Amino acid sequence: MTDHLESVALVMARPTRLLQLFVNLLRNALEAVNDGTGTGTVRVRTHTGEAGSVVIEIGDDGPGIAPEHMQHVFDPFFSTKRSTGGTGVGLTICRRIVNDVGGRLGLASRPGAGTTVTVTLPGHRVEPEPPPGSDGTPTRQ
């Protein structure tokens, strides 16, 4: 696994839902590289996007997704991994989690070259509180 993690803004979301999102996406990437066709590399990258959004990219060098399957990958119960226990709900759940917080989930794939999933979430900057008395109000001594 390789990573390029930049410091990004906070995201306002339930931690358990974000955990579910990233476990699903990382599991998909790990399963893709463990099929024997790639070199076994999973990449994770974070950076700040437009308007302070938080962008997380999870990519792999697995076999990629066949073009005829791309339009169905977010459909409930669509799976190309039924023979290995896939249920076809992972990406559907991921999309719902991202949509619920006002984000976007994108997917790019090339057969033989791998897949990259891009999660874009609204960033939330926390402004530091001013020191006591800096706003003109008296402080107790």
N, C-alpha and C positions, 0 to 999 in steps of 0.2 A: 504494500500500500504506500502510496506517495501522497504528500499533502503540500498545500500552499495556503496557509491560513493567515489572512489579514485580520486585524482588529475591526470589528463591525459594531453597529448599533445594537441595542437590545431589541428583542421582539416580544410583543405583547401576545402571549399565547399560553395555553395550559402546557406545562412541561411534559406531562404524560402523553399528550397528543403529539408534541414535537418528537419525543422519544419514539413513539410508534411510527411516525413518518420516516425518521432517519434509519431506524432498524429495518423497515421494509425496503427502503431504497438501497441500503448497504447490502442487505441479504441478496437482493436481485443482482447487484453488481458482482458479489462474491460467487454466486451460483453461475453467473455467466463466465467468469474467468476460470472456474473449476471444471468447465466442460471439456478441457483439453485442447481447445483451438487457439487460445491466446497465450501470452507470456505470463498471465496471471497478475496483471497490474490493475489495481483500483486506485483512482485519483480522487482526492477531495480538495476542493478549492473554495475559499470564501473571499468575498470582496464586497465593497459598497457599490451599489448600482445607482440608477437614476433616483433623484429626489430622496437620497439617503436610504434607499431600500437595502435590505440584506440579501445577498445573492450567494447561494450554496450550490456548487456543481459537483456531482458525483458521476465519475466516468469510469469506464472499464474498457479493456481491449479484447473482450470476448467476441463471439460470432456476430454480434449485432442483431437487429430485428429485421425480418424479411419485410420488404415494402408492402406486401399485401396484408401484413398484420398491423402495420403502424396505425391505421385508422381505427383499430379495435382495442388497442392496448389499455385504454381507460374504461372500456365497457365492462360492466359487472359480469363476472364468471367467465370472461374470455381468458384462456390460458394456453400457452404452447408447452406447458410443463406438467400436464395432467399425469403423464407416466411416472413423474418423480414427485408427485404429491401436490402440485400447484393447484390452487383453488380459483385463481382468477379474480381475487378481491383486493390484493395488495395495492396495486396502482389506483384502483377505484377509491380505496380508503385514503390513500395519499392525496389524491386530487381533492377530496372532500375536506381533509384537514387544512390544506393550503387555501382553498376557497373560503373556508370558515373564518380565516384571519385576514381575508382581503388580499391574498397573494396570488401568484401564478405558478403553474407547474408546466415546464416544457420538456420535450424529449427530442433528441436528435440521434439518429442511428444510421450506420452504413454497414450493410452486410460484409462481414470479414474484417471490419475495422472497429467494432465496438459501439457502445452507446453512452451518451451523456444525458443525465437528467439535471435540469436547472430549476431550482426552487428559488423564487423571488418573494420575499416577505417584506411587509412594511416595517421600516426601522423606527425605533422610538428612542430618541435622545433624551437622556435625563440631565437636566440642567442642574449644576451644583447649587446648593442653597447659599445665599450670600452670608458672609459672616455677620454675627450680631452687630447691630448698629450701623451697618453699611447702607441701609435704606433710609436713614434719617431718624429712625425711632430710637428713643433712649434705651440704654441697656442698664441692667441692675449691676451695681458694683458691690 
